[in-house]
Amino acid sequence: MPCWFEGPLAAFDTETTGVDVERDRIVSAAFVTQSQTGAVPVVTRWLVNPGVPVPEAATAIHGLNDDHLQRYGRWPAPVMEEVARALAGHAARGIPLVVMNAPFDLTLLDRELRRHRASSLAGYLGGAALCVMDPWVLDKHLDRYRKGRRTLSDLCDQYGVVLSGAHDAAADATAALEVVRAVGRRFASRLERLSPAELHTRQALWHAAQARGLQAWFARNGSTEECDPAWPLRPDLPAAA
């Protein structure tokens, strides 16, 4: 039987108005599925009119501006419904979901669902467990002493994956999926005996340890930046008094 990293995988990615998961909005999203290594990926794309201005700094990254999104984007409510149902359907079938820096994209999706659907990602999952593979967490744990950055572009270079059209949600999701397969093959001796569910649990522990280490580094260097140890989804903020 082939290892999980050679079998069915799905991947999810978003482009957004910024980097604040509590306040920023999704402007595009993509869901990619692949039945096995080498199979033609099936790609679903969404373009969203977020209902708020898109900052120039965000447009400079992904190329999506207010005029384009107002002309061609759909309203967020039906899009978030479709995205959540797509993720839930694959979770119910036990297919691992690849998300680069999962707490960012999954938390954003959760907040958009709360904002526009009066629900949550957990509500759409209906008890099915997301089994997430995060290439950033996997690579940082399995090759922890390698120097340099670990952006998606860096990981593609490291693992020999072609990234065509960076900062396009579909291109990024497809590349992240291929990086996870490449990580699996490179570290097969350490991963092949773990089920996707076991690896999901371990990534939560690895991410928390990585966040603690980065937080300590920030403290030593006088930075007040905070690192959230939650993975793959950040908890709700406490209600304002």
N, C-alpha and C positions, 0 to 999 in steps of 0.2 A: 504493500500500500504506500502511495507517495506521501511524503511529509506535508504538513499543512501548508507550508510556504510554496509548494508546487501545485496546490489545489485551488479551489474557488476562493477568490478574494473580492472584496468591494473596497472602494475608496471614496472619500468625501473631502471637498475643499470649498472654501468661500473666498470672495473678494469683498472688501468692506469699506465703510467710510472712515475707518480709523482703527485704533488698537485697544480701545476701551470696551471690554466685553459687556459692561453694564449699560453703556449709552450708545455705542456705535451700532451701525446697521449693516445688514448684508445687501450688497448690490448685485452680486452674481454668485451662483453656486453650481457645483457639478457633482454628479454621482457616477462612478465608473465601476463596472463589474467585469470580471474576467473569470472564465470557468476553470482555467488551468494555465500553467506557464506556456507562453507562446500563442495562446488563443487571441483572437481579435477582441479587443475590449469593446464593451457596449457603453456608450456615453450618453448621459442625460444632462442637459444644461438648462439653467434657469437664469433669466435676467430680470432684475427687480428694480422698480421705481421705489426708492426707500421712503419717499415723502418728506425727506429732509435734504438740505444742500449737501453736496459731496465736496469736501475740502480739496483745494488744489493739490495739496501734498498727496492725498490718496489717489486722485486722478493721475498724477505723475507716475504712480507705481503701476496701476492696472489699466489706465487709459479710458476709464469710463467716466464721462462727465454728466452734468445735470441734463443737458439737452438730449443726449443720446438715451439716457435712462427714462426720461419723460416721454420720448417718442416710442421707444421699443420695449421698455421694461413693463412688467406686470405688477399689480398691486401685491404687497407682501403677504396678505392673509392666505390666498389660495396657494401661493408658492411655498410658504412654510408648511402648510398642510401636506402638499405633495412630497416635499423633501422628508418630512418626518415619517410619512407612510412608507417611503422608499427605504429608509433606514430600518424602520420597524419590521418590514417584510423580510429583509435579509437577516436581521437579528433573530427573528422567529425560526429561520432555517439554519441558524448556527453558523452563518458565514462571517468570518472575521472582517472587521471594518478597519481599513487603514486611514489614519488621520495624522498628518504631520502637525506636531504641537497640538495635540487633541484638546487640551483645556481651552484653547482659544476658539476654535471653530465650533466645538460641541456646546460650549457655554453660550456663545453668540446665538446659535440656533435655539437653544433652550430659552434664552431671553426674548428672542423674536417670537417664539411660540406663545410665551406668556403675554407679550405685548399685543399680538394680533389674533391669537386664537384662544386666549384665556385658558391655556393649558400649559403643559410642560413636555419636555422630551420624554421623561419617565411616563407621563400619561399616555403618550402615543405608543411607547414600547409595550405597555400593558402587561408587564411582568416578564417579558423577554429580556434577556441580559445582553447588552452590547458587549461584544468581545473585540476590543480595540487593539490594533497594532500601531504603535507610534514610532516611526523611524528615528525621530530625534532621541527618544528615551532608549530605544534598543541600541542604537549606535553608541550613545554616550556611556552606556553600561558595559557593552561588550568590547568596546575599544576605548576605554576610559582615559588612557594615557596619550592618545594621539593629540598633537598640538593642532591649533587652528580652529576656525569657525565651523559650525555645523548647521548652516542653513540648508534648505533643500537643494540649492544649487551646489553647495559644497559636498553634500552627500552624494549627489548624482556624479560629480567628478570622482569622488572616492570609490564608488561602486560601479563605475562604468555605465551609468544610465544616461540616456539622451534626454535632455529637457528642452523641448521645442516650445518657445512661447511662454517663458516664465511669467508668473503673475496673471496667467489665465487659469481660471479655476479648473477647467478640464485637463489642461496640460499639467498643472501641478498635481492634481489627484492621480493622474496616470503615472507620473514620474515617481510619486511617493509609493504607489503600489509596487512598481518595479524595484525601487530601493529596498522595500521590505523583503521581496523575493531574494534579492542579492545578499542582503544581510543574513537571511536564513541559510543560503547556500554557503556563505563564507564561515558562518559559525554553526554549521550543522551539528557538529559534535556536542555543542552546548544547548542546542534548541530542539533537535529532532525528537527527543524523548518527552518534551513538554507539550501538553495539549494547548490549543489556543486559550482555553479558559484558565489554565494554570499560568500561562505566560501573561495574560491580562492581569492577574492578581500580582504577579511579580513586578510588572511594570509600575503598578501603583506604589509598591514599596521602593522601587528604584528611583522613581520620580521624586518621591518625598525625600529620600536621602540626597538626591542631586540638588533639590531646592534648599535643603538645610546647608549643604556645602557652599552653594552660591551665596546664600544669605550671610554666612560667616565671612566669606570673602568680601562682600560688600561692606560689612561692619568693620573689617580690618582696614579698609580703604576709605572709611569715612562717608560712605554712601548711605542714604536713607531709603534706597529702593528696597521694596519688599518682594519676596518670592513666595508664591502660593504653593504649598505642597500638594494640593488636591489634584487628582488625576483619575479619570479622564474628563471630569466635569467639575467645575467649581461650585461650591454650595451657594445657596441664596444668601444675599446680604441680609443682615438683621433689619427688621422694620424700624423705620425712624421713630423716635419717641414722640 
